[in-house]
């Protein structure tokens, strides 16, 4: 059976059907009207990232998106918790080295101590002997520990009354700072084994750093840090902090004035005490800036 031949006119008259653009199709690399050969989207939209605005690398190389990051920048807030302790520890290391190696600071230290003692020099005009003895005694454990214990008990009672979940944490941190004083001072005393200044304890040894100065600084300083959140008025806070600073200065002068310690003994103790108090302050700050730790207070618990 012979098939009917297809008309040539029908086949030649049919117009070619071009593919219709579909939304979301990929880039089609075709030659435009100008014959430049630059790629363009087949649906007529411009490319998402033109070549003119693409990011380049460090040396102008193409195709680095996003830009290559630079070295990490350490913020000032990240360094704040370590700057002050690092400076205090560096100063403590300097004092310890000068005392142990009989350096120039130790010679100056001994001259200042002899000028401040009650038996010679301008000492009596700086601090009378009875007052020097009184302030030196403020560094005794028998005087400083009861003061701190009273503040610890009051702070624990106040936190528990306010409904704090971990009401025992601030008093425990302050007690740990106080317990760290002999743990830090005693090994350094045994290692350096410095003889005492001229005075009632001249025949002894192990005077660096001063345990009395460290005890007074940590005990009274921790007490202020525990009381500070409850002092609403800024002038009252500043007055209490200033009073404790002056008391500790008087304790240091009294220890030197009465011949119980050299000035560098006191300075080294203040460096160690500053590190402990700084750690205690940052612990309180982290607790205050963390999630709320207080439960709902009753109407009568929020006052007083």
VENGI-V620839 format. One record per backbone hydrogen bond with DSSP energy under -1.0 kcal/mol. CO is the residue of the C=O (numbers start at 1). NH is the residue of the N-H. Records with the same first field share a line. If there is no record, write none. Layout:
BEGIN
CO=NH / NH
END
This chain:
BEGIN
7=11
8=12
9=13
22=25
28=30
40=28
41=44
50=53
57=60
61=57
75=79
76=80
79=82 / 83
82=86
83=87
84=88
85=89
86=90
87=91
88=92
89=93
90=94
91=95
92=96
93=97
94=98
95=99
96=100
97=101
98=103
103=107
104=108
105=109
106=110
107=111
108=112
109=113
110=114
111=115
112=116
123=126 / 127
128=132
129=133
130=134
131=135
132=136
133=137
136=139
137=140
140=143 / 144
141=145
143=147
144=148
145=149
146=150
147=151
148=152
149=153
150=154
151=155
152=156
153=157
154=158
155=159
156=160
157=161
158=162
159=164
160=163
163=295
166=169
168=172
169=173
170=174
171=175
172=176
173=177
174=178
175=179
176=180
178=181
180=184
181=185
182=186
185=189
186=190
187=191
188=192
189=193
194=207
199=202
201=204
204=196
210=214
211=215
212=216
213=217
214=218
215=219
216=220
217=221
218=222
219=223
220=224
221=225
222=226
223=227
224=228
227=230
228=231
233=237
234=238
235=239
236=240
237=241
238=242
239=243
240=244
241=245
242=246
243=247
244=248
245=249
246=250
247=251
248=252
249=253
250=254
251=255
252=256
253=257
254=258
255=260 / 261
256=259
257=118
262=266
263=267
264=268
265=210 / 269
266=270
267=271
268=272
269=273
270=274
271=275
272=276
273=277
274=278
275=279
276=280
277=281
278=282
279=283
280=284
281=285
282=286
283=287
284=288
285=289
293=165
298=301
END
